[in-house]
């Protein structure tokens, strides 16, 4: 099943890139593996997946130890400041930096562990009450503040679009995030590179790619529905 799903997702990525006149190499797939056992991740690994995304620190740590070391781990869920110390030296990218306090904690731990940490600023692009992320109007200031901290490199923006049955409805938000990244990039802020746009999930990643996504985060489309433990 996973091989068929991956083949389907890869083909969709290729088609979306063609539609947008983009090179396929511009888009990377993050296999969102939350709640999935290592055996399923290894199956995806066997079919070429090397980028995996997790929402929870403990789950990332457990899988980090169990998976091959050439896997790149992405922290895509809300990150609590007291958990930062466990992952700064293990992740390729933290997607969900939504406050200066969190950025400052990442900086402190990066210095302690003598690592450089790549981050994205999470933007609540649709201004939803239920979502984390800085408001679009405040994103540039957070980018500037985070980029001034030692041990941190701001690589771009991330957003979670609204849940919708019609992915076309989210095109406006993806376009808005892309424009925001272009606007910030034109400011030529030190230690800021807006090359990364993390946007698009199982239901809308093709639209996200057409609007400029460089990372798409696909879980259900690869592994099937999430499996939560019975309480």
C-alpha distance (Angstrom), angle and dihedral (degrees) to the residues before:
residue distance angle dihedral
X1 . . .
X2 3.80 . .
X3 3.80 92.4 .
X4 3.82 91.4 51.4
X5 3.80 91.3 46.3
X6 3.79 92.4 49.2
X7 3.80 91.9 47.9
X8 3.81 88.4 52.3
X9 3.82 93.5 48.0
X10 3.81 93.0 46.2
X11 3.80 90.2 50.8
X12 3.80 91.1 49.3
X13 3.81 90.6 50.5
X14 3.78 90.0 51.0
X15 3.80 92.1 48.1
X16 3.81 92.5 48.4
X17 3.80 90.8 49.8
X18 3.81 90.3 51.3
X19 3.81 90.7 48.8
X20 3.80 89.7 53.5
X21 3.81 96.3 40.7
X22 3.80 90.6 -117.0
X23 3.80 131.4 140.2
X24 3.80 113.6 -106.7
X25 3.81 88.5 -130.8
X26 3.82 89.8 66.4
X27 3.82 92.2 71.1
X28 3.80 126.8 66.3
X29 3.78 125.6 -167.2
X30 3.79 119.3 -134.8
X31 3.80 111.3 -160.8
X32 3.80 103.5 -142.8
X33 3.77 102.3 -143.8
X34 3.81 104.1 175.6
X35 3.82 113.4 147.5
X36 3.82 90.7 6.3
X37 3.82 120.7 121.4
X38 3.80 121.0 -116.5
X39 3.82 89.9 -110.5
X40 3.81 89.6 65.4
X41 3.79 91.7 46.0
X42 3.80 89.9 51.2
X43 3.78 89.3 52.1
X44 3.82 89.4 54.9
X45 3.81 89.3 44.2
X46 3.79 88.6 54.5
X47 3.80 89.0 57.1
X48 3.79 93.8 51.8
X49 3.81 106.7 -84.3
X50 3.79 111.7 143.6
X51 3.82 101.0 157.8
X52 3.79 117.4 72.4
X53 3.79 129.5 177.1
X54 3.79 127.9 -151.4
X55 3.81 132.2 -173.6
X56 3.78 99.3 -158.8
X57 3.79 127.4 56.3
X58 3.81 96.4 -141.1
X59 3.78 92.9 51.0
X60 3.79 90.7 48.7
X61 3.81 90.9 51.0
X62 3.80 93.5 49.2
X63 3.80 91.9 50.4
X64 3.80 93.4 41.3
X65 3.79 89.7 63.4
X66 3.80 93.4 44.5
X67 3.80 100.5 45.5
X68 3.83 131.1 72.9
X69 3.77 114.9 -83.1
X70 3.80 95.7 -119.7
X71 3.82 89.8 70.6
X72 3.80 114.7 110.6
X73 3.78 111.5 -141.2
X74 3.79 123.2 -149.4
X75 3.80 122.9 -162.4
X76 3.79 101.6 -146.5
X77 3.80 102.3 159.7
X78 3.79 131.0 81.3
X79 3.81 107.0 -68.9
X80 3.79 121.4 -145.7
X81 3.78 115.5 -145.8
X82 3.80 93.5 -125.5
X83 3.82 90.3 59.0
X84 3.81 97.1 51.4
X85 3.81 94.5 90.8
X86 3.79 91.9 63.1
X87 3.80 97.9 58.3
X88 3.82 112.1 26.8
X89 3.81 91.7 96.1
X90 3.81 94.6 41.2
X91 3.80 107.1 50.5
X92 3.78 130.0 78.4
X93 3.79 91.6 -152.9
X94 3.80 139.2 4.0
X95 3.80 106.0 -146.3
X96 3.78 100.1 -178.1
X97 3.81 109.8 64.2
X98 3.79 103.5 143.9
X99 3.81 104.6 158.9
X100 3.78 141.1 38.0
X101 3.81 90.5 -122.0
X102 3.79 90.1 59.5
X103 3.81 91.2 46.9
X104 3.80 89.9 50.4
X105 3.80 91.0 51.8
X106 3.81 91.0 49.6
X107 3.80 88.7 50.7
X108 3.81 92.8 50.4
X109 3.79 92.8 50.1
X110 3.81 92.4 43.6
X111 3.80 89.7 56.4
X112 3.81 91.9 47.4
X113 3.80 92.5 50.9
X114 3.82 93.3 37.4
X115 3.80 94.3 -125.7
X116 3.78 135.6 129.5
X117 3.80 113.3 -126.3
X118 3.80 124.8 -153.7
X119 3.79 114.9 -148.5
X120 3.78 141.7 179.0
X121 3.78 124.0 -147.9
X122 3.80 110.7 -122.8
X123 3.80 112.3 -135.0
X124 3.80 123.6 -164.3
X125 3.77 88.9 -142.0
X126 3.82 96.4 175.4
X127 3.82 92.0 43.5
X128 3.81 93.4 -125.4
X129 3.80 118.2 175.2
X130 3.80 91.6 -140.8
X131 3.81 96.3 53.9
X132 3.77 132.6 83.0
X133 3.78 120.6 -131.6
X134 3.77 139.7 90.9
X135 3.79 119.3 -80.2
X136 3.80 114.3 -98.4
X137 3.82 91.7 -114.0
X138 3.82 90.5 56.0
X139 3.80 97.6 44.0
X140 3.80 97.4 91.8
X141 3.79 92.9 53.5
X142 3.80 92.2 50.2
X143 3.81 89.5 48.0
X144 3.81 89.8 52.8
X145 3.81 94.2 46.1
X146 3.81 94.8 45.8
X147 3.81 93.0 45.9
X148 3.80 90.6 56.6
X149 3.81 92.1 61.1
X150 3.81 120.9 96.3
X151 3.79 118.5 -111.2
X152 3.81 94.2 23.1
X153 3.80 131.5 103.5
X154 3.80 120.0 -170.4
X155 3.80 107.5 -142.8
X156 3.79 101.9 173.8
X157 3.79 144.8 -69.4
X158 3.78 137.8 -51.0
X159 3.78 132.2 -163.4
X160 3.79 140.8 173.3
X161 3.78 110.1 -140.6
X162 3.81 121.3 -145.6
X163 3.78 119.0 -80.8
X164 3.79 108.0 -103.0
X165 3.79 139.4 161.3
X166 3.81 89.5 -137.6
X167 3.82 111.5 57.6
X168 3.81 91.3 -164.6
X169 3.80 87.3 72.4
X170 3.80 88.9 68.2
X171 3.80 95.6 53.3
X172 3.81 90.0 90.3
X173 3.82 91.4 56.6
X174 3.79 94.5 47.2
X175 3.80 90.0 48.9
X176 3.80 90.1 49.0
X177 3.81 92.4 51.5
X178 3.80 90.8 48.3
X179 3.80 91.2 50.9
X180 3.80 90.5 48.0
X181 3.80 90.1 53.9
X182 3.82 90.7 49.2
X183 3.81 91.5 49.6
X184 3.81 92.3 49.7
X185 3.79 92.5 45.0
X186 3.81 90.7 55.3
X187 3.81 89.4 60.7
X188 3.85 89.6 68.9
X189 3.80 93.5 -141.0
X190 3.81 114.8 -172.4
X191 3.83 114.5 -102.9
X192 3.81 91.9 10.1
X193 3.78 124.6 119.2
X194 3.79 117.9 174.0
X195 3.80 95.0 -165.1
X196 3.81 94.8 115.2
X197 3.79 124.5 74.0
X198 3.79 113.0 175.7
X199 3.79 106.5 -166.2
X200 3.78 138.9 125.7
X201 3.79 130.7 60.2
X202 3.80 136.5 -161.3
X203 3.79 94.6 -61.0
X204 3.78 100.5 44.1
X205 3.82 111.3 15.9
X206 3.80 94.1 117.8
X207 3.81 91.0 57.5
X208 3.82 89.4 45.8
X209 3.82 91.0 53.6
X210 3.79 91.2 49.9
X211 3.82 87.9 54.3
X212 3.79 95.5 48.5
X213 3.82 110.9 -81.5
X214 3.80 115.3 162.3
X215 3.82 95.5 -176.8
X216 3.79 122.6 37.1
X217 3.80 119.2 -169.2
X218 3.80 111.7 -144.1
X219 3.80 122.7 174.6
X220 3.79 113.6 143.7
X221 3.81 90.8 37.8
X222 3.82 89.2 61.2
X223 3.80 107.0 28.1
X224 3.80 103.0 24.1
X225 3.79 125.0 -122.4
X226 3.79 118.3 -11.3
X227 3.79 116.8 -95.0
X228 3.78 113.4 -141.5
X229 3.81 119.9 -171.6
X230 3.79 115.1 -105.2
X231 3.80 111.0 -110.6
